[in-house]
Amino acid sequence: MSLIKIIQLSAKLPRKQAVFALNRVPMRDTLVYLFCLYFFLFLPYTLMNMMDVYENAISKSQLVLQSILFYPFFMMFLVIISISTLAAIASFFRLILSRKLAYQQLWKMSAYAILWPFILYQVFLFLPFSNYVGLVISFLIYGYLMWRMILIYPRKKKNSRQKRG
């Protein structure tokens, strides 16, 4: 599936059709989507911070090394850790709602549910609000999206053991 189609489906969450279509996307495409999302959404803020550091302390070659080598590796680490943490939060939602979902499905759902919270958070970085306001609102939106997406899946069946007499 193309990256543009994945972004379009992510923007349509928590619709049922988008949830099921995104769960069929291969993990490779999911990771490419995540790396691109993190890279492009965090790039402007990171570059502004790097330029401030460059003006103050480091040489031009160190800046190039940071932006070409360290930034992509840092983004890969950040992607895996943050999505895994969000999927753990979604596991808690799954338990509350008692739905049949595996951690792998929650991981993918978390990966796609972060599009709007990330965009909103980036907007808040450039507004005269505290970063915590953007962070709280982003988490609330993520929680709402995950809650609605988890509700789409069927409930767990209760085990009923009958005694044979």
C-alpha positions as CSV (number, residue, x, y, z in Angstrom):
1,M,0.0,0.0,0.0
2,S,1.3,3.4,-0.8
3,L,2.4,5.9,1.8
4,I,-0.2,8.4,0.6
5,K,-3.0,5.9,1.0
6,I,-1.9,4.9,4.5
7,I,-1.9,8.6,5.5
8,Q,-5.4,9.1,4.0
9,L,-6.7,6.0,5.9
10,S,-5.0,7.2,9.2
11,A,-6.7,10.6,8.8
12,K,-10.1,8.8,8.6
13,L,-9.7,6.9,11.9
14,P,-11.7,5.8,13.9
15,R,-14.0,4.7,11.1
16,K,-14.4,0.9,10.9
17,Q,-13.4,0.6,7.2
18,A,-10.1,2.5,7.9
19,V,-9.3,0.4,11.0
20,F,-9.7,-2.9,9.1
21,A,-7.9,-1.6,6.0
22,L,-4.9,-0.4,8.1
23,N,-4.7,-3.7,10.0
24,R,-4.1,-5.4,6.7
25,V,-1.1,-3.2,5.9
26,P,2.2,-5.1,6.1
27,M,4.5,-4.2,9.1
28,R,7.2,-3.0,6.7
29,D,4.8,-0.3,5.3
30,T,3.7,0.6,8.9
31,L,7.3,1.2,9.9
32,V,8.0,3.3,6.8
33,Y,4.9,5.3,7.6
34,L,6.0,5.8,11.2
35,F,9.6,6.8,10.3
36,C,8.4,9.3,7.7
37,L,5.8,10.7,10.1
38,Y,8.3,11.2,13.0
39,F,11.0,12.5,10.7
40,F,8.9,15.1,9.0
41,L,6.8,16.2,12.0
42,F,9.8,16.6,14.3
43,L,12.3,17.9,11.7
44,P,11.3,21.6,11.9
45,Y,11.5,21.8,15.7
46,T,14.7,19.7,15.8
47,L,16.4,21.8,13.1
48,M,15.5,25.0,15.0
49,N,17.1,23.6,18.1
50,M,20.2,22.4,16.2
51,M,20.7,25.8,14.7
52,D,20.6,27.4,18.2
53,V,23.2,24.9,19.3
54,Y,25.3,25.5,16.1
55,E,25.4,29.2,16.7
56,N,26.6,28.6,20.2
57,A,28.9,25.7,20.5
58,I,29.4,23.1,17.7
59,S,31.1,23.2,14.3
60,K,29.5,22.8,10.9
61,S,30.8,19.3,10.5
62,Q,29.3,18.2,13.8
63,L,25.9,19.7,12.8
64,V,26.0,17.7,9.5
65,L,27.0,14.5,11.4
66,Q,24.1,15.1,13.8
67,S,21.5,15.7,11.2
68,I,22.6,12.9,8.8
69,L,23.7,10.1,11.1
70,F,22.4,10.6,14.6
71,Y,19.0,12.1,13.9
72,P,17.6,9.1,11.8
73,F,18.9,6.6,14.4
74,F,17.4,8.6,17.2
75,M,14.1,8.7,15.3
76,M,14.1,4.9,14.8
77,F,14.7,4.4,18.5
78,L,12.0,7.0,19.4
79,V,9.5,5.3,17.0
80,I,9.8,1.9,18.5
81,I,9.8,3.0,22.1
82,S,6.9,5.5,21.9
83,I,4.6,3.2,19.8
84,S,5.3,0.3,22.2
85,T,4.4,2.5,25.1
86,L,1.2,3.7,23.5
87,A,0.3,0.1,22.6
88,A,0.7,-0.8,26.3
89,I,-1.7,1.9,27.2
90,A,-4.1,0.6,24.5
91,S,-3.7,-2.9,26.1
92,F,-5.2,-1.4,29.3
93,F,-8.1,0.0,27.3
94,R,-8.5,-3.5,25.7
95,L,-8.8,-5.1,29.2
96,I,-11.3,-2.5,30.3
97,L,-13.5,-3.1,27.3
98,S,-12.8,-6.9,27.2
99,R,-12.1,-7.1,23.5
100,K,-10.3,-9.8,21.5
101,L,-7.2,-8.0,20.3
102,A,-3.5,-9.1,20.3
103,Y,-0.7,-6.7,21.3
104,Q,0.5,-6.7,17.6
105,Q,-2.9,-5.4,16.5
106,L,-2.8,-2.7,19.2
107,W,0.7,-1.8,18.2
108,K,-0.4,-1.2,14.6
109,M,-3.5,0.6,15.7
110,S,-1.4,2.9,17.9
111,A,0.9,3.6,15.1
112,Y,-1.9,4.8,12.9
113,A,-3.8,6.6,15.6
114,I,-1.0,9.1,16.3
115,L,-1.3,11.1,13.1
116,W,-3.7,13.8,14.4
117,P,-2.2,14.0,17.9
118,F,1.2,14.5,16.4
119,I,0.1,17.2,14.0
120,L,-1.8,19.0,16.8
121,Y,1.2,18.7,19.1
122,Q,3.5,20.3,16.4
123,V,1.0,23.1,16.0
124,F,1.1,23.7,19.8
125,L,4.9,23.9,19.7
126,F,4.7,27.1,17.6
127,L,1.8,28.6,19.6
128,P,2.3,30.7,22.8
129,F,1.0,27.8,25.0
130,S,2.8,25.5,27.3
131,N,4.1,22.3,25.7
132,Y,2.2,20.5,28.4
133,V,-1.1,21.8,27.0
134,G,-0.3,20.3,23.6
135,L,0.8,17.1,25.1
136,V,-2.3,16.6,27.3
137,I,-4.6,17.4,24.4
138,S,-2.7,15.1,22.1
139,F,-2.9,12.2,24.6
140,L,-6.6,12.9,25.1
141,I,-7.2,12.6,21.3
142,Y,-5.0,9.5,21.1
143,G,-7.1,7.9,24.0
144,Y,-10.3,8.8,22.3
145,L,-9.2,7.3,18.9
146,M,-7.9,4.1,20.5
147,W,-11.1,3.7,22.6
148,R,-13.3,4.1,19.6
149,M,-11.1,1.8,17.5
150,I,-11.0,-0.9,20.2
151,L,-14.8,-0.8,20.5
152,I,-15.1,-1.9,16.8
153,Y,-13.7,-5.3,17.7
154,P,-15.9,-8.1,19.2
155,R,-16.0,-8.8,23.0
156,K,-14.2,-11.8,24.5
157,K,-16.5,-14.8,25.0
158,K,-16.8,-15.8,28.6
159,N,-15.7,-19.4,29.4
160,S,-18.6,-21.3,30.8
161,R,-17.8,-24.6,32.2
162,Q,-20.7,-26.9,32.7
163,K,-20.5,-29.9,34.9
164,R,-21.4,-33.1,33.3
165,G,-23.4,-35.3,35.6
